[in-house]
Amino acid sequence: MGDNEQMKKVDLVKDKANISRTTVDYMKIVEKENLRRVQELRKIRQRNVRTGLILGGGVLGIYLYTIFSVRQEKVLG
């Protein structure tokens, strides 16, 4: 296939005569596996967001603590 070519979309109702039962069963297995993979990726994404927020909060806390500590020091002069 070339760069711009795509496979034809399969319509199970129209193309039922051309599709074997084995192919339909395989398509269902692939669909279930894709659904499981998407759910797993959503969980990973949620964990990554939580981790990022926790790390960002830690960095912000350290930054604010440092600014607060430096502001309290008296400079001789």
Distance bins in CASP14 RR format, pairs under 12 A and 6 or more apart:
PFRMAT RR
TARGET T0000
AUTHOR 0000-0000-0000
RMODE 2
METHOD distances of the structure
MODEL  1
1 7 1 0 0 1 0 0 0 0 0 0 0
1 8 0 0 0 0 0 1 0 0 0 0 0
8 14 0 0 0 0 0 1 0 0 0 0 0
8 15 0 0 0 0 1 0 0 0 0 0 0
8 18 0 0 0 0 0 1 0 0 0 0 0
9 15 0 0 0 0 1 0 0 0 0 0 0
10 16 0 0 0 0 0 1 0 0 0 0 0
10 18 0 0 0 0 1 0 0 0 0 0 0
10 19 1 0 0 1 0 0 0 0 0 0 0
10 23 0 0 0 0 1 0 0 0 0 0 0
10 24 0 0 0 0 1 0 0 0 0 0 0
10 27 0 0 0 0 1 0 0 0 0 0 0
11 17 0 0 0 0 0 1 0 0 0 0 0
11 18 0 0 0 0 0 1 0 0 0 0 0
11 19 0 0 0 0 1 0 0 0 0 0 0
12 18 0 0 0 0 0 1 0 0 0 0 0
12 19 1 0 0 1 0 0 0 0 0 0 0
12 21 0 0 0 0 0 1 0 0 0 0 0
12 23 0 0 0 0 0 1 0 0 0 0 0
12 24 1 0 0 1 0 0 0 0 0 0 0
12 27 0 0 0 0 1 0 0 0 0 0 0
12 28 0 0 0 0 0 1 0 0 0 0 0
12 31 0 0 0 0 0 1 0 0 0 0 0
13 19 0 0 0 0 0 1 0 0 0 0 0
13 24 0 0 0 0 0 1 0 0 0 0 0
15 23 0 0 0 0 0 1 0 0 0 0 0
15 24 0 0 0 0 0 1 0 0 0 0 0
15 27 0 0 0 0 0 1 0 0 0 0 0
16 23 0 0 0 0 0 1 0 0 0 0 0
16 24 0 0 0 0 1 0 0 0 0 0 0
18 24 0 0 0 0 0 1 0 0 0 0 0
19 25 0 0 0 0 0 1 0 0 0 0 0
19 26 0 0 0 0 0 1 0 0 0 0 0
19 27 0 0 0 0 1 0 0 0 0 0 0
19 28 0 0 0 0 0 1 0 0 0 0 0
20 26 0 0 0 0 1 0 0 0 0 0 0
20 27 0 0 0 0 0 1 0 0 0 0 0
21 27 0 0 0 0 0 1 0 0 0 0 0
21 28 0 0 0 0 0 1 0 0 0 0 0
22 28 0 0 0 0 0 1 0 0 0 0 0
22 29 0 0 0 0 0 1 0 0 0 0 0
23 29 0 0 0 0 0 1 0 0 0 0 0
23 30 0 0 0 0 0 1 0 0 0 0 0
24 30 0 0 0 0 0 1 0 0 0 0 0
24 31 0 0 0 0 0 1 0 0 0 0 0
25 31 0 0 0 0 0 1 0 0 0 0 0
25 32 0 0 0 0 0 1 0 0 0 0 0
26 32 0 0 0 0 0 1 0 0 0 0 0
26 33 0 0 0 0 0 1 0 0 0 0 0
27 33 0 0 0 0 0 1 0 0 0 0 0
27 34 0 0 0 0 0 1 0 0 0 0 0
28 34 0 0 0 0 0 1 0 0 0 0 0
28 35 0 0 0 0 0 1 0 0 0 0 0
29 35 0 0 0 0 0 1 0 0 0 0 0
29 36 0 0 0 0 0 1 0 0 0 0 0
30 36 0 0 0 0 0 1 0 0 0 0 0
30 37 0 0 0 0 0 1 0 0 0 0 0
31 37 0 0 0 0 0 1 0 0 0 0 0
31 38 0 0 0 0 0 1 0 0 0 0 0
32 38 0 0 0 0 0 1 0 0 0 0 0
32 39 0 0 0 0 0 1 0 0 0 0 0
33 39 0 0 0 0 0 1 0 0 0 0 0
33 40 0 0 0 0 0 1 0 0 0 0 0
34 40 0 0 0 0 0 1 0 0 0 0 0
34 41 0 0 0 0 0 1 0 0 0 0 0
35 41 0 0 0 0 0 1 0 0 0 0 0
35 42 0 0 0 0 0 1 0 0 0 0 0
36 42 0 0 0 0 0 1 0 0 0 0 0
36 43 0 0 0 0 0 1 0 0 0 0 0
37 43 0 0 0 0 0 1 0 0 0 0 0
37 44 0 0 0 0 0 1 0 0 0 0 0
38 44 0 0 0 0 0 1 0 0 0 0 0
38 45 0 0 0 0 0 1 0 0 0 0 0
39 45 0 0 0 0 0 1 0 0 0 0 0
39 46 0 0 0 0 0 1 0 0 0 0 0
40 46 0 0 0 0 0 1 0 0 0 0 0
40 47 0 0 0 0 0 1 0 0 0 0 0
41 47 0 0 0 0 0 1 0 0 0 0 0
41 48 0 0 0 0 0 1 0 0 0 0 0
42 48 0 0 0 0 0 1 0 0 0 0 0
42 49 0 0 0 0 0 1 0 0 0 0 0
43 49 0 0 0 0 0 1 0 0 0 0 0
43 50 0 0 0 0 0 1 0 0 0 0 0
44 50 0 0 0 0 0 1 0 0 0 0 0
44 51 0 0 0 0 0 1 0 0 0 0 0
45 51 0 0 0 0 0 1 0 0 0 0 0
45 52 0 0 0 0 0 1 0 0 0 0 0
46 52 0 0 0 0 0 1 0 0 0 0 0
46 53 0 0 0 0 0 1 0 0 0 0 0
47 53 0 0 0 0 0 1 0 0 0 0 0
47 54 0 0 0 0 0 1 0 0 0 0 0
48 54 0 0 0 0 0 1 0 0 0 0 0
48 55 0 0 0 0 0 1 0 0 0 0 0
49 55 0 0 0 0 0 1 0 0 0 0 0
49 56 0 0 0 0 0 1 0 0 0 0 0
50 56 0 0 0 0 0 1 0 0 0 0 0
50 57 0 0 0 0 0 1 0 0 0 0 0
51 57 0 0 0 0 0 1 0 0 0 0 0
51 58 0 0 0 0 0 1 0 0 0 0 0
52 58 0 0 0 0 1 0 0 0 0 0 0
52 59 0 0 0 0 1 0 0 0 0 0 0
52 60 0 0 0 0 0 1 0 0 0 0 0
53 59 0 0 0 0 0 1 0 0 0 0 0
53 60 0 0 0 0 0 1 0 0 0 0 0
54 60 0 0 0 0 0 1 0 0 0 0 0
54 61 0 0 0 0 0 1 0 0 0 0 0
55 61 0 0 0 0 0 1 0 0 0 0 0
55 62 0 0 0 0 0 1 0 0 0 0 0
56 62 0 0 0 0 1 0 0 0 0 0 0
56 63 0 0 0 0 1 0 0 0 0 0 0
56 64 0 0 0 0 0 1 0 0 0 0 0
57 63 0 0 0 0 1 0 0 0 0 0 0
57 64 0 0 0 0 1 0 0 0 0 0 0
57 65 0 0 0 0 0 1 0 0 0 0 0
58 64 0 0 0 0 1 0 0 0 0 0 0
58 65 0 0 0 0 1 0 0 0 0 0 0
58 66 0 0 0 0 0 1 0 0 0 0 0
59 65 0 0 0 0 0 1 0 0 0 0 0
59 66 0 0 0 0 0 1 0 0 0 0 0
60 66 0 0 0 0 0 1 0 0 0 0 0
60 67 0 0 0 0 0 1 0 0 0 0 0
61 67 0 0 0 0 1 0 0 0 0 0 0
61 68 0 0 0 0 1 0 0 0 0 0 0
61 69 0 0 0 0 0 1 0 0 0 0 0
62 68 0 0 0 0 0 1 0 0 0 0 0
62 69 0 0 0 0 0 1 0 0 0 0 0
63 69 0 0 0 0 0 1 0 0 0 0 0
63 70 0 0 0 0 0 1 0 0 0 0 0
64 70 0 0 0 0 0 1 0 0 0 0 0
64 71 0 0 0 0 0 1 0 0 0 0 0
65 71 0 0 0 0 0 1 0 0 0 0 0
65 72 0 0 0 0 0 1 0 0 0 0 0
66 72 0 0 0 0 0 1 0 0 0 0 0
66 73 0 0 0 0 0 1 0 0 0 0 0
67 73 0 0 0 0 0 1 0 0 0 0 0
END
